[in-house]
Amino acid sequence: MASFSLPTIHDNPDGSWGPSSSNLPDTFKFKDIPYAPYSKSDKLGRFADWNDISGDNRQASSGAAANPRAGARGRRDGPQTFGSGIPSAFSFQVEDESSFSLVDNKTGAPRRGNASTRGRGAGRGSASYGTRAPQRGSRGGFTSNRGTGMRGARRGWRDWEKNNRTRESSVAIGPSWQMLEEIEFHRLTKLRLEVDEPEELESYGRLYPYNKAYDRITTKTERPLQTVDRIRYNTTTSDDPIIQQLASRGVAAIYATDVILSVLMCAPRSVYPWDIVIVREGDKVFFDKRDGGPFDTVTVNENAADPPQDPAASNPSNPNEKAPEPPSINTATSLSLEATYINQNFGFQSVIESATPPAVDFDKPNPFYGPDETEPLASCGYRYRVFDLGITEDEDIKMCVRTEVDAYLPGQGDPLQGQGLTTIRALNEFDPRASGAGGAPDWRSKLDSQRGAVVATEMKNNSCKLAKWTVQSILAGAEQMKIGYVSRANPRDNTRHVILSTASMRPLDFAAQLNVSLANGWGIVRTVADLCLKMPEGKYVLIKDPNKVRLPPCFLICVAAAGALRATC
């Protein structure tokens, strides 16, 4: 009769996986082979042919390369070899890694020169020498060898450290302050609120006509940027006498300026820190800015992959620390002051202050110009407009905003009726080869022939700044935007500039190109307004956290003591 005998099971009393060596018989042929632990995180360095008794396993096929990071030159900067971190019989040395060769299974003529690949295909960091034909990468598309040589191979070096630089907050948070709310940006991007056309209450100031000769400037007919002495006011919300009058009449529940409101509406694009002072008085809320704060200057390449940086502050308590280097003209602070100077003077210079065409006076004169002032006023018009933020007809949440326009276009209609109004801004170029330039092309050689490439680069590097300018123009009801391209006369001199060109665009069309959603911006404003209206009377600070780069950035609504905020200005 047929029978079947069960095999002997070697039990392991200590509970670990596998049989214990003490339970194995002496005749067990695998007794002396140790067990090598294996983890899913270990990388397979090479495939070995265990059937090859000659021991020569030095050739690997192209599908199982010895090391995906080791090219023909035998670089050893790849991942750790499988089992090399565990002292066992499976740990083998890789000193002779340079002797491994790759078997090329491609057909056709051999390639000239050497090539080192990194990862799959000819991705970032690949270098190719001596070939000019484009090659197809592993994920499709063609990658040209031009620009991927020695200079291209360094592009993207240590990218993970560039965004980890610590930035100081725009306002020093006192120890007695209390954080009330924290709002993450990724939640704000999902908000939507459609707002109807605003109601204009009053208008103040005087507008000069725009000089259309600046639209015909090219790089071959550049004009020097002049320093024009004019007075331009940037008063905060609470100090505006017109807003105080409107608040006493109760025309709205929330009051702000277009500069502050545009920062709030474009908050998800911002990188640099900023803060808004929120004052709750009775049933009214005022959004204010600090004098000398981030709202008074213009940023440069804020959204670039490697934006301009300020030098690290020296430690006075360390006597062995090297003396700080002289300040550079290409730091973030220096470029911001330079861009503010350019932006103001370009607006002053590009208008006609002669009798023809005549200037246009709004209903009332400039409310900030006192009788003691002697310098002439700049061309500026203030339009106080009310926006209805109510979602339903029963809600009565209105916001009064002071908006500004810079000039009017002759022959485009009556400026008093809101026709032909324009805003004037300026982009600046400092040095395409300097750190923080963001890969911008040389304007003098590309602005006339490849304007699209210049505009696309500026839209990438200055996304937040252009979005704020566009939102300000839409809030003011301007029909056009004039953006000048101003560059240094010498890249090493930040005091002399030239105007290379001027572009005209419609704010709504430009907002679509920038992917700016006004409905999302109004949704952010309404969310912050609801939080402020629920709080008791007092002074609050809305702070943009400057150091949450990897994590979603957020707002911090803090409460400050009565005199604490002024002490930090």
C-alpha angles and dihedrals in degrees: 000000000000116000138185125211120206116236120247113265114212106213122209109214095191091068099236122130117277132019121305118247090231091061095049119098119242090246092061104117096208096048097107096048109098123222116249114207116231131204131191090234092063115104122226105237100186142345115247125207104226091184091064103096092183090076093225103128097150099120121077127184122245090255092054104036120186092243125354090215096047111085132181090299093059101242113184101202095107130110122300113280115252111271095002092118093054120072102231142115090272093063110104131179125249101199090118093052091118090064093065116103132202119235109224111213095180122115128222136053117339118258119249119242129359129304130196119199129198121203118330119346125336097318131152113321095028118136127200126182130197099008128103104177115104115248130212115242125221094260097048131265128080127281117199121216091223109107094010096096127099094316094044092049090064094052111111094021111165093350091162091068098051095074094045095076111125116239125199118240116254090239129030109247109224122226091240094056119108125213110228105173139012119198122188119218097227089064092050092056090067095057122106132184125166113213124194126228111295129246115241113222107177140348130210139181140038129282128205123204120262116250105239091197088082090065089065097053116119134178089266093052099040121165128214117247109243130210107239120189107223135140118242120175125215101180120173123242101260093048094053108107092203092054089049090054092048091047091053088055091049097233092152143004098227128044129192144140126251091248093057094040094051091054090052094047092049095040097122089062096052122105104171119073123260139163139209123208111223117200119191113198115172109307093340131090126203124197108209138177130217121249108255092013129131092282092069096061137056121238125227124216092342093159097043119123089244106023123193113281136206118234116261115264115254121245109237092196092061110079093183094059116112119253112265116260119247112275115271125226090228100061120117094254095046092048091048092054091045092051091049091052092049094046094053098043094046089056091048093047100046097063130081114238097180126105094264119087090023126231119254121230119205123220094282134021126256106297094210099051109099129201091250094062116107104175117088121258123249122240104274138140126197119209117188108207133178121219122196111226096179117128095200132028091254094059116090104193111142131171124207113208130187107219129187136212125190107205145339131244114240114237095019098103138276112329090203087065092049096261123138095007116154141181122220124213136160136216118207135210118207111171124334091205097049125099111270096029090121096222093296115170122237106276096207092060101032107031096081099035102032106024092149092062091050092049092047091052092049091048088055099043097038102031094135095046094048091045091053092049091050093049091049091053092050093047090051093049094240116167096207142024123214114203119185126204108222123180136180116267086222121017090225095052119070095183101069122059139172132208110236103176146336128225128204123207141159113250096227093049092046090049089057091051091050091046090238112164113203090190090058091047092053089047090057091048092049092049093052090044092054091052092049095047090056094055124089122249115293144085122296135180124220106204128188108221105236101197105050098100103136093036120054109282116240147190120251114204106199132178117230133195118256097261100022096088096052090050091059096049 
